[in-house]
Amino acid sequence: MIRKLLVSTIATKVIQEARKPQNQAKLKKAFADFQAKRSGGKRPGGTNRY
């Protein structure tokens, strides 16, 4: 029960912080960087051979 209360409190705080405009910009940049890293650079040399 205490664990659920703690998780709920943390989730509420995360959501409140995510709503702030400056944090939204940071999240968008981090997500774009993650996608770029994930989609590119899988093989050195830039070719996708199967």
N, C-alpha and C positions, 0 to 999 in steps of 0.2 A: 504494500500500500504506500509506503514512504517512497519507494522507488518510482512508482507511477506518478506521484505528486512531484517528485524531483524532475522527471522526464518532461512532464507537462509544463513545469515552470521554465525549464530550459528552452523548450520548443516555443513557448510564448515569447521569450526574450529574443530568440533568433528571428522569429517572424517580425517583431517590432523593429529590429535592426535592419532587416532586409527591405523594409518599406521606406527607409530614408533614401533620398535621391543620391547622395554621395556614395552610399553603399551599393545602390543599384548599379551605378556606373562601374564600381569595382567588380561586382559579380558578373556583369556582362563582359568585361575585359577578361576576367579569369576564365569564363566559359569559352570565349572565343579562342583564347590561348590554348586551352585544353583541347578543343576541337582541331585546331591547326596542328598541334603536336601529334594528335592521334591520327589524323588523316594523311599527314605528310611525313616524309623521312623514315618510312618503314625499311627501305633498303638504301644503302649507300649507292650513290650514282643516279638516283632518281628514277629507276626503271621498276615497273611492277611485272616481274616474270612469274609465270605459274608453272 
